[in-house]
Amino acid sequence: GSTAFSKDGKLLVYAIQKAGSDWQEIFLMDVESKKLLADKIEWTKFGGAAWNGEDGFYYSAYDKPDEKSKLSKANEFQKVYYHKMGTPQSEDQLIYEDKEHPKRYFGCGLTEDERFLILSISEGTSGGELWYRDLKDASQTEFRLLVKGFDTESDVIDNDGDKLLIKTNYKAPNYRVVIVDPQAPSRDNWKTIIPEQKEVLLGVGTGGGNLFTSYLKDA
């Protein structure tokens, strides 16, 4: 269903889906030897794994369903966990849950320098909120709002020091790139880095201090 390599390339997280089901089982492999590790994660859906160094990874999962209805009953109250390498799933740390909105989906990812933990919240296949935690700030124990509302699509590309680069279609149907100060995240404070073009901006990556963009043209 999905794959994710640790930053040093030595470990691989991969998810398997069986018989067309959305349910996934997550396994870990030592890349060089191709041997499976003892770690195993169950009852995940609609997500992958986001590594934190080589220590462990974030993932989204549901409570274990009833055996008779696991393939038919609607799933509610997705949660985000952190799995530390070499420990059982029962010891995984609960990172985020929302007891008031059972249908929402949650996912976590880190910026390249592993400073900012980004929480994405959606209610369907489009639109969603972004929240963040500055992991270098010991006083920040809860997520803080970065992009409010479910009427636009926004994704964090990476951080530039204390600020965050975001790809968004807010006031830009073909998307643009803005830089946001998480301490003053109001949209009025956003600064455009790459303005909207006549082609749709599909994705933005980083490397060597540069931004690399891909656009959809003549299709």
C-alpha positions, 0 to 999 in steps of 0.5 A: 500500500505504501513505502517509506525509507528511513533517512539513512536508507537502512530501514524500510517501512512498507504496508500491505493491503489484502484482498482489496481491503483498505486495511493495512498492515505495516512491516519493517525491513532491514534494507541490506539483509532484506530481513523483517524486523519484529515490529508490526502495526495493524489497523491502519488506513488512508495513511503511511509512515513518517520517519523521525530519524531512525528512531521510529515513525508516525502513523495513523490508525483506528481502534481494533474493529469488531471481527464480524464488521471489520470489512463493512462497518464505517471507521470512526475516530482515527488517531495519530501514533508514534512507534518507537523501533523495537517496541510492540504496537501496544506501547505506541505513543498517542500523538493526536485524537479528536473525540468530537469529530469521528469522521475526520482523517489525520496524518502527521509528517516532519519537515526535513530538519525534523523540527516541525511536526505537521498535522493535516486534518481533512473531512474528505478527499479535498480541503483541510486544516494544517496544525503544527508543533515546534519540536525544538520548543519544549514549552509547546506540547500541543498542536497550534493552528497554521491554516484554518478551515476546510475550504482550501487545499494546503500542504507544507513543503518544508521550513526555511528556518523559523518559517514554513513554505506552503503550497496552497490554492487559497486565492490561487485556483492553480496553486502558489507557494507562500511563506508563513510565520507560524507565530503569525499565521493569519492569511493576511501575513502570508508572503508569496514566494512563487505566484500562481501560473496559468498551468496548475502547480502539481508539486513542489520539492526541495534540494540544495537550497532550491525549490523544484516545481512541477506543473500540468501543461496541455492536459 
